[in-house]
Amino acid sequence: MGGDLAGRRGGGSATPGSRGFPGGGQGGSGWGCGGDVEESAGGGVLQPRHPHAVHQLVFYSVYGGWDAAVRGPPPYWFPSPVYSKDTNLGRILEFHGRKLLGTSYSNPIDSFSLFQKFSVQHPEVYWEIVLQELSLKFQENPRCILDTSDQSKYGGKWLPGAVLNISECCLLPMKRSDDSVAIVWRDEGDDSSVNCLSLKELRDQVMMVANALDATFSKGDAIAIDMPMTVTAVIIYLAIILAGYVVVSIADSFAAKEIETRIRVSKAQGIFTQDFIIRGGKAVPLYSRVVEGSPCKAIVVPASGKGLEVELRNNDLSWNDFLSSVERFPRPFHYFPVYQPIDAIINVLFSSGTTGDPKAIPWSQLSPIRCAADSWAHIDVQSRDILCWPTNLGWVMGPITVYSCFLSGATLALYHGSPLERGFGKFVQDAGVTILGTVPSLVKSWKNSNCLEGLDWTKIRTLSSTGEASDVDDDLWLSSQAGYKPIIECCGGTELASSYIFGNPLQCQAFGAFSTPGMSTGFVILSEQGLPYPDNQPCVGEVGLFAQNMGSSVKLLNADHEKVYLEGMPIYNGMQLRRHGDIIERTVGGYYRVHGRADDTMNLGGIKTSSVEIERICNRADANILETAAVSVRMHNGGPEQLVIFVVPKDRSSDWEAGVLETKFQRAIRANLNPLFKVSFVRVVAEFPRTASNKLLRRVLRDQMKKELSARPRM
Ligand SMILES: Nc1ncnc2c1ncn2[C@@H]1O[C@H](COP(=O)(O)OP(=O)(O)OP(=O)(O)O)[C@@H](O)[C@H]1O
């Protein structure tokens, strides 16, 4: 991406006027539309209480004449000079900018893109600065930031020689005091209060659990956590790492067979779980699934906070019995952390399995530093923030959220219940959440059910989204709920412990788009011939990541790392590129869009296109469409790929003619994408198959359609 492109964006001259979108600037929360805070505070016209139709009318009218092909995606949020200097990166740039970038430095907004490039070219300088900003305490300091002398170490050796305990770093009063609030939470159904745990109280709890672990397990054991992301789960997570064990993260939505696979692959010796999961007013059995899936010792936490409501196996322990092992300890709240080299494994995570079997990915102590640093730089997590991201420790966002809060000194906000319901929204309001993370399916559900109506989300200063491609209209709705705050898009992978493309509060933001490669992340976009496009040119292709990527995986437990990520990838500037498998677009104006997995691309009449691109258009072809999925299949007698659109309607009772929909889709695709793409089949379904982390499984829809076609009589 050319510096000039980004510079123009940042400077605002490519935006629709310095006041921009009428929604921006309200709430006085410290940002504005190109002006100073003082000018913009309270200056917004649109309010969260206005119906979505009004927000739509204004947004789509303001940008009605915007030619995206010439100007790129329309930006809806613009950083002000005053706001920019109050961000983490802005502060760093004001302090170091001139020294590092020389006379090229002007201000955080205009110089952001240059600094991102600088961070790729000089990782040792960038990381030296960022390490100082996080709550990190090394027992042995690293010899250097990056050692590339050993050619056999793909991507180099980061922070060689460093010894630390990353869990201890999360618990130290470095970025905040012992009395500051570390975690706030609320149980589902309890609207009365928001519970708080101070940093000191958290540390005491973690140390007590660490002592109890030593009484039950052998050093170095892998210990699984399969429970909702509650305060207790976070305490257990930190305790396992503090005491020198390895966490095996298992999402609480998995069936017994999935639990069994994860326990087997990771060789876990024990598992922390709950009797039930309380969600949406229901008690969903969890312990019974764990018992079916694993013979290893289970420690069972009561979901109700009172007694257990299940009968345990002989070898299993109730949470209370587990903790009672420390009663005889003279100092149960004291614990000496187990210090380990930087590359020691602390957590085994599993990818979502969108492209096949989930990969078992070991995280070293570098990975948490990477997570926290990226959230610090891109989501601007600060010690004054209260961060909520409904997820699970079994998904990459769980550990990312924990480290992003505790290594930056922010407060972690946890809701013990379903994030789909009003109770969650009320918690966000009552807890004063300032940073809210989401996934697109959650946003779609909130918008569709209207369950947040009347709640006040204006304390939120930054929103964030990850997991799947966002829908522009859903994001318009989300941003408007918080008084037009920026939605920072993040796209990466479990194996990277981070994202490779992001939004950033030093740049104008456009709905459903990313504004920059991650700090210190380099990549090229490859043509079909495997050749990199020039980095200032709009293009679409598979992303090839640079090898030197701090915190990314070097090993898989259940697959050959080299085969999965490196084999067959081209060399760029003498450097072996790393596969990520995404097709991305660099737009005019230097934004990025994700077009989905390389496996989901199709060839329609000789033209390559992605599912996501077609879905974006089809989603808006009729008001009663909740979502669409586009796949292509070949007929049993071969021939060209046929386009199939699957549809989930909003109103399931409405009687839909596939023929009418086919015409609507065809018309929309012809007008907005390519007149040559022909819709061959439309199928209306009640819901889409998804991974346990809610990602759309197009490969299952493809198989379903292939089966249907092969069952048809052959001519
Ligand atoms: N904001 C986003 N927009 C679009 N796609 C996203 C976004 N965030 C993540 N993704 C998709 O999710 C992928 C990362 O998810 P994850 O690490 O869980 O692995 P997976 O690719 O879903 O699973 P597997 O590697 O097992 O196939 C990204 O490569 C991208 O395809």
The ligand as an ORCA input file, in Angstrom:
! r2SCAN-3c Opt
* xyz 0 1
  N     -12.952    -10.022     10.044
  C     -12.954    -11.063      9.208
  N     -13.488    -10.945      7.984
  C     -13.510    -11.992      7.148
  N     -13.021    -13.221      7.432
  C     -12.476    -13.403      8.641
  C     -12.405    -12.338      9.586
  N     -11.789    -12.811     10.678
  C     -11.475    -14.092     10.453
  N     -11.893    -14.470      9.234
  C     -11.722    -15.797      8.630
  O     -11.392    -16.740      9.672
  C     -10.093    -17.315      9.425
  C      -9.370    -17.603     10.721
  O     -10.104    -18.450     11.568
  P      -9.452    -19.639     12.401
  O      -8.090    -19.317     12.867
  O     -10.419    -20.054     13.449
  O      -9.287    -20.775     11.431
  P     -10.179    -21.307     10.268
  O      -9.474    -20.894      9.058
  O     -11.622    -20.857     10.419
  O     -10.117    -22.854     10.519
  P      -9.128    -23.907      9.854
  O      -7.753    -23.315      9.825
  O      -9.259    -25.064     10.769
  O      -9.727    -24.130      8.503
  C      -9.402    -16.282      8.570
  O      -8.358    -16.819      7.826
  C     -10.541    -15.756      7.695
  O     -10.800    -16.614      6.606
*
